[in-house]
Amino acid sequence: MTAQKEVRAVADLDRVLVLAGGLSPEHEVSVHSGRSVAEALRRLDVEVQVADVDSTLLDRLAADPPQVVFPVLHGSAGEDGTIREVLELIGAPYVGARPAACRLAYSKPAAKALMAAHGVRVPRGAVLPKSAFHDLGAPALLTRLADRLGSPLFVKPDRGGSAFGATPVTGVQDLSAALVSCFAYSDSALVEEQVQGTELAVGVLDTGNGPVALPPVEIVPDGGVYDYAARYTAGRTEFFCPARVTDEVVEAAREVALAAHRTLGLRDLSRTDLIVTDDGEVIFLETNVAPGLTETSTFPMAASAAGLDFAVLCRELAHQALLRG
């Protein structure tokens, strides 16, 4: 992706509506991401309005249609395809993946199963609803999980992001409390082996010439767990881009991220989270259809490392949505 391609004429892009906020626990993160996108576009003299998702949104879109909608909504509605389905119903061009692809990527178990079917290694795990622990007896089920998956484990909601309700578990004695935390955010839990290794985030960007994997970002949280505070508190996590891994691992990580983007049917941008084991094997964790775009988010870091200007990148994505109509 050359600098000349980045700055191709976009004079016909004048008005963009950035959707940010929403009702999920990731509201504040979304607000910060939306602010970053809006400020970036304004630096390039694009008129930008920012709106939340509420009962006035449809009337607003009808009364004053923007050229393009740039959804920067994290969590449910923003990433599960709901808002994109609504935008398609009213014929509003928008940045990002279509509804069906969002639904597939937002379901961690579904995405993992699809990637495993394509030959990518994923952590061993099990998905169980809250009702199973009530109906079948929690003590026996917890023991079976620990026996089958070993330890340490990781418990997380089957849907969602920003590590809400996600807890590392060192043994069966901690599993019950982790599930209680998980069920505060979802009715189903994904319990999987906790793979040890180097954590990487790999962004994928497509501004019209096909998807390209950005440089992997290595994530080193100060407490060892990349939880909500570590993600969004400046100074809590060290990021390395380029990642401190071999060239072979970089290439393998980028290939897995591209495979996820294509396999899940995504478009424009995505971010895939991976673990690299000590022997260099790349393991798929999940793919995000609306990566964070805050000052501590990995996608802008990777874009900068690739020599891309964040403002130009946002304008390119919006322009591409406009051309799709």
N, C-alpha and C positions, 0 to 999 in steps of 0.2 A: 504494500500500500504506500504509494509515493506521496510526497508533499503536494505535488501538482494535482493529484487526484483528490486530495483532501479539500483543496480550495476551489474546486470547480464551481462555476457560476450557480448561485442559488438566489438570484434576484427576485424570483417569483414567490419566495417564501417570505411572508410578511407577518402573519399572526398565528401564534401557537398558544394553545391552552395546556398548561401543565397541571395534571391531576396529582395531588399529594395529600397525605393525611390518612383518611379512612378510619374505620372503626376497630381495626385489629390492634393487638398489643404493640404492633410496630408503628403506631401512629407517628410518634416523635421522629423516628428514623426516616419515615417517609417524608415528613415535613422538611427535614434537613436535606434529603436528597432532592426534593422538589425545588428548594431554594437554590441549591447548587446549579441545577439545570437552568432555572429561570435566569439567574445572574449570568451564566455562561452565554445564553442566547442573547441577552440584552447587550452584552459587550460587542456582539456582532450586529447590533441595530435591528434585531428582530423584536417585534412587539410581542410581549408575553403577558398573559394573565395566568394567575394561579388560583385553582379552585379545589375545594374539598369535595368529597362524595357525600351528598346529602339529598334531601327531598327537593331541593331547588335546582339540582344539576340538569335534569332533562329540560326544564323550562328555559334555563340559561342557554343550553346548547341550541335549542330551537329559536330563541329570540336573537341570539348573536352567535351564529355558527363560526367557530374558528376554522382556519385552513387545516390544521392538524392538531390532534390531541396527543400529548406526550404523557402517558401514564407512568407515574413513579410511585406506585402504590405497592407496599409490601404486605405480606400476609394474606388472609382470606379476602375474597372479593377482588383484590388487586392482582393476585397471582393465580387464583383458581379458575380464571376465565370469565368470571361474572361480568366485570366492567367491560371487558373486551367484547363480550357477547352483546351487551347493551349498545356499545359503540357501533358494532356491525348492524344492529337493528335499525339505528337511525342514520346509517350511512356516513359516519364520521371517520375520516382517515386517521390512523393512529400508529404510533411507534410500538413495535414489539410483536410477540408471538400471538397467533390466533387462539381462540377459546379452547378448541380441542387439545391443542398442544400444551396449553397452560394446565389444563386439567390433568394431563398425563404427567407432566413434570412435577406438579404440585403434590402428587401422591408419591411419597418416597418409596413405598413398596413396589408400586407399579413401575416407576422409573428404574429401580434397581433390577427388577425382574427382566425388563426389556434389555437393559445393558448386559446383564448376565447371559441372556439368550444370544447376544452378539459377541460373546467371547470375552467380555471385560470382567475381571474379578471384582466381586462385591463382598462386603462382610456377611458372614453367616448370621441369620437372624430369624425372628418370628414376629408376626403381627397378631396382637390379641386385643379384642375390645374389653372395655371395663366390665361388661356384663359377664365375661368368661370367668373372672376372678370371683365374682359373686356366686355364679351358678355352679361352678365346678370345684370351688373351694380354693381360696388363695394359697394356703400353705403348701398344699400338694403341687399346685401349678407353679409356684415360685421355685420349688425344689426341682421340678422337671426342667424348667428353663435353665437353671444353673447347671444341672447335670448335662444338658444337651449342648449348651453354648460355652460352658466353662467360665472363666473369669480372667481379666476384668471384662465388664460389660458396659454398654452405653444404652440408656433408655431415652427415647425421644418421641414426641408426637408423630403420628404417621403423616401429618401435614403441618405446614407452618415453617417459620424461619426465625432468624436472629437468636437461635438457641433457647427460645422460651420453652420451658418444661423439659429441657434436655439435661440429663444428669449422668456423669460417669459413676460406675458402680464397681467397687472392688470385690464384693462378695455377696452371697445370697442374703446376708443380714441387712444389707442396704437396699436391696431390690424393692421391698415394699414401699419405703419412703420415696424412692425415685419414681415409682409408678403413680403414687398419689400426686406428686408434683406434675407428672406428665398429663394425668387425667384432668388437671385444671385447665388444660389448653386443648385437649382433644379427647374424644371418646374411645380412641384406639391408640395403642402404644406399639412402637417398633422397638423391640429388644434385640440388640445385636452384639456380636463380639466387638470389643474395643481394640481396634488394630493400632499397634504401636508404630510410630514412624514420624516422618516429616509431613506437616500439613501444608498443602498447596491449594491456592485458588487460581483458576485459569479462566480468564475472560475470553469470550469469543465475540467478534465484531464483524458485521457484514453491512457495509455501506454501499452495496450495489455490485461488487465484483466477486461475490462469493464469501463464505465465512472464513475468517482468519483467526487463529488462536493468538492471543496476546502473550507476552512473556509471563510465565508462572510467578506468582507472588508467594514467598515462603512466610508462614505465619508462626510467630513464637510468642504466645501469651505469657505474661509474667507468672501466672499461677498454674500454668500447664494446661489449662482448659480454656478454650476460645468461647467463653460464655458472652452474655449480653454486655456486661460491663467491659470485658476485654475487647469486644468488637467496637464499642462506640465511646470509650473513654480514652482521650488522647494520652499517650504515654504508658498505657496498660499492656500494649502489645508491640513487639518489634516486628517490622516487616522488612523482608529482603527481596529486592527485585533488581537484578536477577537473583533468583533463588540459589541457595548454596548447595546445588546438586549437580551431578554430571550432565554433560551435554546429551547423553543418551536418555537420561531421565527426563530432562526438559522436553526432548522430542516426543518421548512416550506420553508424557502428561498432556502435551498439546494435542496429540492424536486422540487421546481419550476424550478430551474436552470437545474436540471437533466431532467425534463420533456421537457424543451425547447430544450436541446441538442438532445434528442431522437426524439421528435416530428418533429423537423426541419431536421432530418436526418444528423446531424453533426458527425464529427469524430475527434479524436486526442485532440483538445482543443477548448474551446469557453469561452465566458464571457457573463453572463446575468446581465442586470441592472434592479434593482427592487426598489420600494418604499414600506416602511412599515408604515402603518397608525398608529395613536396613539392607536387604539384598537387592533393592532397586525396583521392586515390583510396584506398579501403580494400581491403586485400588479406588474404585469409584464410590463416592458417598452420596452425592445428590447434585442436582442442577437447578439453578435459580433463574427464573424467567425475567425477574425484575431486580437485577443486582443493585446493591446499595451504591449510591453516588455521592456520599458525603466525603468530607475531608479525610476521614479515617477508613474509607472503603477501598477495597483492593482493585476494583475495576478502573477507577481513575488513575491509580498508581501504575497499573500495568499499561494503560494507554500512554501515560507520560513516558514510561520506560521504552515504549515502542516509538517514541518521537512524535506522538500525536497530540495535537492541541485539543483539550477537552471541549472548549467552546465550538471549535470547528466540527468535532466529532458529533456533538449534539445537533448541530445544524444539519450535518449530513444525514443523520438518522431521520430528522423531521422532514427534510426535503425528499428523502426516499419514500416516506409514508405519503407525502403529497403526490408524488408521481404515481404511486399505486392507486390513489383515488379511493 
